[in-house]
Every structure is written in structure tokens, then in C-alpha cells.
Amino acid sequence: MIKRWNILPDAGTEAQALAKALGVSDVLARLLWNRGLRTVDDAQRFLDPEHLQDFYDPFLMKDMKEAVARIAKAIEGGEHITVYGDYDVDGMTSSALLCTCLRALGADADIYIPDRFREGYGFNRAALEKIAETSSLLVSVDCGISSVKDVAGLQGKLDIVVTDHHLPGDTLPPACAIVNPHREDDMYPDKNLCGVGVAFKLCNALSLTLRHEPWEQGLELVALGTVADIVPLLGENRKIVRLGLTHMAETENLGLRALMDVAGVDPASVTAEQVGFQLAPRLNAAGRMATAMLGARLLLTQDVAEAQELADRLNALNQERQAVEQDILARAEEQLAGEDMDELPAIVLAGEGWHSGVIGIVASRLVETYYKPVILLSIDGDMAKGSCRSIEGLHMHDALAACAEHLTQFGGHAQAAGLSLKTADIPAFRKAFCDYARAHLTDEDYTPVARIEFEMQPLDVTFDLIEEIARLEPYGEGNPKPLFGARNLRGEGARAIGKDRTHLKFFLSGREQSIEMLWWSHAALAGLVNAEPLDIVYKPSINEWQGSRRVQAIVDSLRPAESARIYPDRAALADLYRFLLSRQKKGGDLPLDPIRLATLFEQDMGCHMALYTLKEGLRVFTELHLLVTTLSEGTCRLVPPDGKLDLMASKSFRAHQSLS
């Protein structure tokens, strides 16, 4: 998908001064500047968080003293404590960390994580009543801040300490203590901690009080939950992840070691990216496909055999999740097959029995493919539950609020949300949501944006530069992996590679050297790379294989260079029409893939038509209803015009003519 470039402002002499003061390259200084690190102290703290970033005093958090006092009383009195968590990775790691700490301090403690499908997110009254039969104290992690009524209903039956990181509502639950850095009256310096980060601060406060020493165990679990929850990797979170990744190399947590083994992750070189894309999905599969208690048990077990059994089960659940995801994705694509995607302002699809634990992932896949807001609904009789994913220009929660009359419940954030509604109301909701998207999104909003640090030629990248840039790791929210842009490049030797021949490899050559370029899952663009000048967005990398090292670049996106972005005139459109008509007469339906069509055009017509020109021509024909597409079959069909053809009836052609 072609992306719109957003090149960050050039800091100029200020970044150069920062480079000189830090003793680093101008490139690294500009990257630090782009991340808001404008002083030497801030930059040094960012580059060396293990030594220069403080772990703040946990007692700076509001109600921490009260939480510790109530928990300490329970430990001393032999009370049973239940740790109540959430069913995602943040909740599992929070639960395991706090339960481990409580047991180490002498507590009688266990874990309860609600079932995603039967009980839903957060506190539920039935579970609390059941817990009150065996426990006198409940400590929540990663949930509870919005459960005002449930906490109130248990007063006198069960003492509750809430620890959470989600935004509070107007009213706080009447708990014994509420530890949440997002409280309006909380003065804690770092507001970006996730649930396991807050639990880690509670463990520290308990250990400082009862043992007079900080709690330093389990940082690998804190890092795992922090990366998985996609919170900003800045401040304390950055220190947590840097230290936690180091701890993973030598972890004594049997479950985590078994999980890394089944995921094919080498503990000695584990990265934040591997945590996010290989470890976290396997843990999340427990909550999506079965019960999150499996993940918590894995992280708590002291038995090698049980650790291996649970890790294998999570791996199998993740494979099952992937299969279900592909099935729902295929069914969603079938529903879209008859739609004119250029005219569709948003995607709202529903299916009977679609797995509610997986539809959010599928919605994200559809956003990646079509770059439109997506809502997928799982129908269960008279009711439907949905997961929503948005694009940068549309605030999903605001959009749902505007359609609230059709919903029974909704909640979420700018980019992701959940909802429930009656099945009978789906058509009305779909119309209302699409109308909202149409009114609030512009044509520009439907083009994804590449955040480019600055322009730099791939052939200028060196080993030393890549290793210096790596000082920015770990990457994540608030600290994205740097992307660079380069214009008017000529690729050569483009070809498909990989076991399934799905990846693209090509080269850029200079006078004395060349650099290998890789683009995952884009083998179909080999013809374009070989034929046209390109603008490329990329990230530098080092390829290490069998003892050899070489600089390479991983392509993020590319687009035809300005010299190849030629809008089709009437003559070009006539040539394209003749080609399509001739092809159709010879062999029926035409391939929908513009790359394939461009190859066939050159073969049949004896000349090259730039991909941009061809794609815009296809858009014109689609708007004139001369082309009918079948997404499920990947084909298009030319329909003869009814009477004289008027190109000005095409919206895009008319818009281009008005600018000419």
C-alpha cells in the first residue's frame, strides 16, 4: 500500500550541537531530537536508562501506604488473599508477579482471572461473591478502577485494594486503597506504567516495608507485560524493558523459559520485538481461545514438566487462533467481494458465530489491507459483540458515541474499542457508522502515513551507523523504529525469495558498492521494482549468516518516483481500454492485480505503462462503471459503455482536470 510521507522537521544546528555535546553522530542526535530529547541530560538518560533513569519511590503513588498496610495486616494475620487480574498478557504477568511476591513474603495467596466469554473484562459481582467465601482481601491488578458498583456491593464482605493503570471515571470505587498513577490526585512522576508496572511498584513497597529491601525479582515478567501492553517505552518503562530483557537471558522462571523454547526465541538475544510478536501472542492465545489462567499457571509453576506441558498447550492454542483468524478473514473478504472499496467509507461486517476472542485481530488485518475503519461483529442469537479498529483520522470512541442510539454498550479508545448491540440493529448501526466516517474523513485520511525521520541514501548506511542507531532500542510506543526515505532510486535484480516465494529481494547499486533490499510479503512487486524509479521508505539492518555480515535495508513501503507519477490522459486511457478489451476477448476475466496487468500490457502492447498511470486508469474506468471487480476471485471484467463515453463523469478524472 502506497503511503503518504511525513518527514519530521529538520532540527538543523540544534541537533548538531546536541551531537557534539553527547559525542555521537549527527544521525543519532537527529533521532534523539525527533523523540523530544532536547537536552544532554534527557538524551543520556534515554541512552543509558539502566544507570541514569531512576526507579521512583513507590510511596509517591497515592494510597500506596494504605494498600501496603492492609496487605501487611493480611499477611501477619494469616488471611487468604486473592489476586484478581485481567485476561491479557499484562493481567497474567501482573497476577503472577504479585502472587509470587505475596507468597515470598509469607502470604496465603492465589490468583483469579475471569473468563473472557462468560464473565467479561474486570470485576463481576458473582465472582466477587464467590471469592468472599474463602478470602478476606482481594487485590486487583490491571483492572478494577471502573467497578464502582461491584466494589460497593461487597463492602462488609470483602476488603478490596485496587491497582490499575486505566483511566478512572468521575467516581472512584469505595475500596480500601486505589493505586493508579492516573488518579487526578496522584503525583507520581511517571504516568505511563501498565498494570504489571503498577504491580511491580506495589511489590517494591511491600518488600521495602516488610523486608527493608527493594523487590528485584521478576523484572522479566514486568518487561513482558510492558511490551505486550503497548505503553510508551519511555522513562521507567524503558528501564524496565532494558533490564527485563537482560533478566530473560538468565531467568529462573520455568514457564517463561519453556515459552521461549516453543516460540524459538533464544533467551541470550531476546528482543522487545520478539517479546511482542512471538511470546505475547502465545500467552494471549490462552485468554482468546481457552482461559487466561493457563498463562498465569505457566508463569507461576515450579515444575519443569508442567511448564513444558503448559507451554506446548499455549503454542497449540496460538496455532488454533491463527487458523480461526484465517477462516474469519476469508469470510470477511467474501462479504467485501461485491463492494466498491473506493466508495466504502468504513467496513462493518457481521458473521454468525465468529470467534469473539479473535475478531479484533482480524479487524486489524483488514485495516492493514484497506486502511479504513473496521468493525467486526460476532452474532450470537439476538445479540452481537464487536471489536473495532480505526485509522489515524477517526477517533473510534467518538464515532461510537455518535451512534450510541443503536448500541447497548460500548467502550474503548481512539484506535480500538468494543461494543454490543442487538442483531436486528446491525443494518441501522452500519449505516450510521458509515455516515459518520464519510462526514469526518477526507480523501487524504484514507492514505496511511509513513513517519520518516529524514531522507538518507541506503548506500550511505554503514555497520557503525546501524550499531549506533541500535542504542535507541528497545523500540515501541513513543519510540518507534527509525524509518528513512530516499527518492528516485532504481532497483535491479528484483526477484521472489523465501520458502513460499512470497518475499521480495532486490539491489540498489552505486559506483563501488551495492546494498540488498528486502520487502516481506511483496514478491508481486518485482516487475515494478525492475521497471520504474521509486521513492523508498526503509529501515537499516545487518544480515548475519554463517559467520558473514552485510548491511541490508528492510523496505517499509515504496511508491513510484515523481517522474513515474504520470496521470493518464485521454490517449493513455484509450490504450488501456483497447488492451483490456483485447485481453478479455482472448481469455475472459482480467487479473485484478495492477502489477500483473502492467506486465501483460507491456507484453501485448510492446511498451511500458507506469504502474501509477495504469492504477489511475483503472480507477477512472471503475468510476465510469466500465470495470466490475470480484475480490473473492481476484479478477475484474470490462463492461462496454452504454452510449458515448464521457470521461468527465469520473470523479477522479474530473478532479485532476480541474487542477491541470
N, C-alpha and C positions, 0 to 999 in steps of 0.2 A: 504494500500500500504506500503510495506516494505521500510524503509528509511535508508539511509547511515548516520552513526553517525559522527558528527563533534563536538568533545569535545574541548572546549576552553582551552587554555594553563593555567596551574596552576600558580597563582601568588606567591605562597609559602609564604615566610616570609614577603614580602612586603605587601600582603593583611592582614596578621596577625598584622603588625604594624599599618595599617590603622584602623583595627578593634579596637585596643587598644586606638588609638588616638580619635576615634569617640565614644567609649563606646558602640559598637554594637557587634553582634556575628560575628564569622569568616565567617559564611554563607553569611550574608548581605554584609560584606566587600568584599568578593569574587565577589558577584553580582555587586556591585558598580565598582569594578576594571574592570570587564568584559565589562562595559559600558563606559570605558575610563575615569572614575572618579578616578584619582590617587592622588589627594591632599585633605587634610581635608577641605579646603575652597570650592573646587568644589563639594565634596560629601555633605557637609552641605547645600550648595545652592540647590543641587538637591533634598535633602530630605525635605527641607523646603522652596520651591520656593515662597510661599505666602509672606514670610517675608524677605528672603535673596536674591531673584532674583529681579534685578531692571527692571522696565519698562524704556527703554531708551528714551531719549529726541526725540520726533518725528521729530524735526527740523534737526536731524543728517542725515535724508534722503535727498538725492539730489532732488532739485526742490520742496521740501515741502513748503518753504517760498513762492515761486511763485504760487503754487497751492492754498494756503490759501488766498493770496492776490486777485487772480482772483475770487474765490468763495465769499470772503467777499464783493468784489465790486458788485457781482451779488445780494447778499442779500440786501445790502444797497440800490441798485438801483431798487429793485423790479423785477429783471429779472427772467424769468422762467428757472428753472434748471431741466434737465433730467439726472437721474442716469441710466446708461446703464450697465446691468450686464450679467452674464452667466447663462445657464440653469441648472447648477448643484447646490448642496447644498451650496457650497462655494459662488457661484454667488448670490443665493437667500438671504443668510444671509448677504452678503456684501451689497446688494441693500437695504434690509430692514433696516440695521443698519445705513447706510449713509443717507438714506431718512429720517429716524426718527431724526437723529442729525440735518440735514439741516432744517427740519420743526421746531424743538425745538429752533433753532437759528433765526427763523423768515423767512426762505426762502419759496418761492413758488416752491415746488419740487415734482416730481413724478418719476416713475420707468418705464423703458422699458427693457424687456428681449426678445431677438429674439426667434423665433420658431425653434426648433432643425431641423425639417424636411423641412420647406420652406426656412429658412434663413441661417441655419448652425451656426457654432461657431463664436463668435466675431462680429466685425463691419461688416455691409454690406451697400453698398452705398445707396440703395433705402431707408433703414430705416433711415440713417443719413439725407438724403434729406427731408424726411417727418418730422423728429424731428426738423430740422432747420426752419420749417414753424411756430412752436409755441415756440421754445426755443432758447435762445441766447447762452446758455452754456450747454455743456454735460460733465458729469464726469463719466468716466468708472470705473468699479470695476471688478477685476478678468479677465480682457481681454483688448485688445487694443494695446498691445506692438508690435504686428507684423503687424498692419494695417496701413502701411506707405502710400500706395496709397489712401486709403479711407480718411485718415485724411488730406492728401494733397489736395484732391479734394473738401474738404469742407472749405478750407481757404477762409475767407471773408464772409462766410455764417453762420458758426457755430464755436464758440470757443470750444476747446476740452481740457480737462485735463484728462490724462491717469493715472490710478492707476492699477497696475498689479503685479503679482509675478512670471509670466512665464519668461523663459529665452529670452532676447532680441536677435534680429538678428544683422547683421552687421550695419544696418541703423535704427535709431530711427524715429518714426513718428514725423512730424513737429507740435507738439501740444504746447499749452500754457505752459504746465508743464508735466513732466513724472516722476511719483513717483513709483519707483520699486527698491527694495533693490538689485536686480541682475544686475543693470546697472554697467558697468565696472568702472565708475567714482563715484559710490556711496560708501560712507564709513560707512554706517550703520552697527553696530556690529553684528546684528542677521539677517542672510540671509534666515532663514527657515520659515518666516511668509508666510501664504497663503493669498489669496485675501482678506478675511474678516479681517485678521490680519493687512494688509496694510490699509484697510478702517478704522479700529479702530485707527490706528496711525493718519490718516487724521482727524478723529473726535476729537481726543485729541488736535491736532494742532489748529483746528478751535476753539474749546472751550477755549483753553488757550489764543488765540488771542482776541476773541470776548467777552469772559466772565471772563477771567483771572482765570480759574479753569479747572482742567482736566475733560475729559469726562469719566464718570464712569458707564454709563448706558449700558445695552445690552451685558454685558460680557457673558451671557448665549448663545447669538447668535454667538458671536465670538468663544466660545468653540465648539458649534455645527458645525460650518463651518470648524474649525481647525481639529477636529476629523474626519469629513467626507472626508476631502481632503487628508488624509493620509500623512501629512507632519510630519517631526520629532518632537516628543513631548519632546523637549529639550529647554533649555533657556527660552525665553519669551513665547513660545508656551506651555511649561509645566506650567508656572504660569497662563497663560490664561485659560487653561483647568481646573486646580485645582480650581481657583476662579470661573470659569464659572459653574462648576458642583455644587458648593455651591450656586450660584445665582439661578440655576434652581429650587432648593428646594423652593425658595420663589418668583419665577418670577411673575411679573405682566403682562407679555406678554400673552394675552388671547389665541392667536393662539398656542403658544408653550405648554401651559397648556392643551389645547384641544387635541393637537397631542400626548402628553404623555398619556392622558387618553385613547384614542382609541388604542394606542400601548401597553397598560397595563404596563406602566412604572411608578413606584412610585417616584414622584419628591423628596421625602425626602431621597431616597437612590440611585438616578440615578448614573450610572457608565459610563465611557467612552465606555465600550463595548456595553452597551445598546444604547448609542447615535449612535454608528457606525452600529449596526445591527438591531435596532428597529425604531429609529427616522429617521435617514438619508435615509433609503430605501423608506420610505413613502413620504418624500419630493422629492427625486429623481424620484419617480414614476410620479410626475407631469410633469417633463421635458421629461421623456421617453414615456409617454402614452398620454399626452394632451399638456398642456402649463405650463412652469415654473412660469408664472405669478400667478397661483393658489397658489404656495408655498409662493411667495413674499406677496401676499394679506393676506395669513394666518398669516404671521409673523408681518404684519402691522396693522391688524384690531383692532378696539377699540370696536367692537360689539360682545357680548357673543354668540348670536345666529349665527352670520356669522362665528365666529371662529369654532363652533361646526359643522356647515354645511360644511365648507371647510375641516376640519379635517376628517370628515366622507367620504368626496369625495376622499381625498388623500388615505385613507385607502382602499376604494373600487378600486381605480386605482392601488394600490400596489397588491391587490388580482388579478386584471386583468393581471398585469405584471407577476405575478407568474404563472398564467395559460398559458399565451403566452410563457413564458420561458420553461415550461414543454413540451409544444407542439413542439417547435423548437428543444429542446433537444432530444425528441423522434424521430423526423425526421432526426436529425443528426446521431443518433445511428443507424437508419435504413440504412443510406448511408454507415456507417462503418461496417455493418454486414458482408460484403463479403471481408473485408480487413484482411490481416495478420498483426496484430498490432505490432508484434515483428519486422517486416521488414519495417514498415512505419516510415520514419524519421520525418514527421510532418503531421499535419492534416489540410487540406484545403478543406472546404465544401461550397457548394452554394445552395441556395434554392430560388425559386420564391416567392417574397412577404414576406420573413422573416422580422419580425419587426426590423427595423434598430436601434431602441432605446433599444432593448433587447439582440441583438446578442452578445454584449460584455460580458454580464453576462453569457450567455450560453457558450461562449468560455472559460471563467474562470472555469466553471463546468467541461468542457472536459479536461482542463489542470489538474484539481484536480484528475480526474479519470485515465487519461492515462499518465500524466506527459510528454507531448510532446508539442512543439509549435503549437498553434491553430490559424487558420484564418477562420472566418465565413463570408460569403458574401451574401448579400441580393440583389437578382436580380430584377431590375425594367426595363423591356424592354431591350433596348440596353446597359444599364449601370448597374453596380453593385457597391454597397458600402460595405466595410468590416470593421470588428473590429478584432484586433489581440491581443493575449495574449501569452507571452513567458515563458520559463523556465530559470533557473539561467544561463545556459551555452550559451544562444543565445541572442545577442543584436538585438531586433526586428527592430529598426530603421536602423541599418546597413544592416540587411538581406533584408529589403525592398529596400534600396538604391541599393543593388546589383541586384535587379530585376526590377529596375525602368523603363526599356525599355517597360515593359508590363503594366505599370500603368499610369493613367492620373494625379493622385495626391496621396500624402501620407504624413504622419507626425506622430510624437509621440516620444516615449522614449524607453528605453532599454527593459522594460517589457510589455508595452502596446502601441498600435498605431492604426491609422485608415488609410484607403486607398480607392481609387476609381479606377475603370478600366472598359474597355468595356467588355460586357458579352462574346463576341467572343474570348477575350484574356484570359479567365479564365483557360482553359487547359494548355496553354503555361506558364502562371504565376504559376500554381500549380506545374508543372514540375521544373521550375526554382527555386522556393522557396524550394521544397523538396531536390533538388540537393544541394542547399546552406546549408540546415540543415544537410544533410548527410556528407558534407565535413567539417563542423565546429563543429559537436557534436560527442563526444566519447560515448562508452557504459556507462561509469561512469556518464556522464552528464544526462542520462535518469533515473537516480535514485535520487529521492528527498532527500534532506538533512535535518536531524534534528539537530538544533543548541542546543547543550547540554552544560549547564553551567559547570557542573561537575557531577560525579557519587555520588549518595546518596540513601541509602536504604529507601524505603517508610515507613518502620516500625520505622525509626528514626525521622519521622516528628511529631512535636508537635503543639498544639494550639499556643503557644508563638512564635514558629518559623514562622508559617503561618502569624500571625499578624505582625511580624517584616518584613517579605518579602513584605507585603502589603504596606509598606512605599514607595515602588518603583512605586506604581500606581500614575497617570494613565498610562496604557501601550499603546503602539502604535509604529509607525515607529521610529526607533532609540532607543526604549526602549521596547523590546519585553517581553512578559510574560515569566518568567523563566521556562525552562524545565530541568528536571534532568533525569539521566539514572541509571538503575540498571540491573545487569546481572544475568542470571541463576536463575530466580525466578520460583517458582511453584505455579500456580493458582489453586484454588479449588472452587467448587460450582458455576461454571460459568453457567449463565442462561440468557435468554432473558427477558427484562423488558420493561415497558412503555406501553402506550395505544395501540400502534400498534405492540408491541413486537419486536421493531427494535433495541433497545439499549442493551448493554452487561453489566452485573454486575458479579463480582467475588471477591474473597478474597485472600489476602496474610496473612499467619499466622506465628507468632513467638512463642516463649516459653510462653509468658504471654499475648500476645495481637494479634489482627488481624486488618487489615485495608481494608476498602471497596474500590474497584477499579471500575470505571465506564468508559465505552467507548461508546460514542454516535454513533449510526447507524452502529454498528458492531456486532449485535447479532449472525450473521452467524459463528463467530469465537469461539463460546462457546466450540465446540469439541476440537479445537486446544488448547485452554487455559487449559482445563481439562487434556489434554493428554501429553503435551510436556513442557520441561523447556524453559523459554522465557527470552529475553532481552527486557526491557520495558522502554519507554520514557514517562514521566508523569509530571503533574503539581499538587502541593498540593492544597487542598481546604478544606473548612469547610462546612459540611452539617448541616443546621439548619432546624428543622422540629418539629412543635408543642411543642416548648419550649426546645427541646433537641438539643445538639450539638455533632458532632463527626467528627473526622478527616477522610478525604477521599482523594483519588487521582483520577484525571481525566487523562485517558490514551491519549496520543498523537499518539503513534504508538508502535508497537511491532514487534519482529522478533524472529524466532527460535534461541535459545541459540546456542553457538558454538558446543556444544555436540550433538545438534539435526540437525546440518547442514551437513548432510552426502550426498555426491554426489552419485547418483545411479550408481552402477557397472552393469556389464552385467547380473548378476543373478537377481538384483533388477528390471532391465528393463524387463527381461523375465517374472518375476512375475506380473509386472504391465500390460504387454501386455496380458498375459493369463486372468487376471482379467477383463480388458476392453473387450476382445473378448467374454468371458463368459457372461458378463453383457449385451452386445449388442445382443447376440443370444437370451437372455431371454426377453429383453424388448425394443429393438430399440435404439434410440439415447441416449447418455450418458449425464449426467449433466456436464455443463462446469465448475461449481464451484469446485475448488480443495478441499475445506473443505468438501463438500458433498461427493465427490469421496473418500476422505480419510476415511470417516465414513463407506461408503459402502465397501471399501477394507477390513477394519477390520472385518466387518460383514461377508463378503464372504470368506475371506482367513484365518480368525482365528488368525491374527497377525496384529500389527500396523505398518504402513509405515509413517515415519515422513513427515510432510507436505512439507518441503523443498525438500526432496527426491522425493516425488510424483510430485511436481510442475516442478522440473528439468527434470523428466522423461517425463512429458507431453510436455515440450519444445523440448526435443530430438525427440519425435515422430512427433511433428508438423514440425520440420525442415526436417524430413525424409518423409514428406507428407503422414504420416500414420494417421494423425488426421485432420479432416476438421471441422472447428468451424462455428456455426451460432449464431452470437452475438444477433440478434434480438430475438431468441428463447432461448438463454442461454444454448445451447446444443453443443456437439461435436460428431463426428461419426468416428469410426475406419475403415480405408481402408486397405485391405490386401496388402502386398508388392508385387510389380511386380518383381518377381525373388528373388534371395538371398539378404537378408538384410545386408547392410554394415553400422554399427554404425558410422564409421569414416566419413561418408557422412554428419553427423550432425555437424554443425559449433560449437555448444556449447560443445558437447561431445569431439570433436577433440581438442578444446582449453583446456578442463580440462585434457585430456590425456597428452597433451604437458607439463602441469605443474606438473604432477604426477611424 
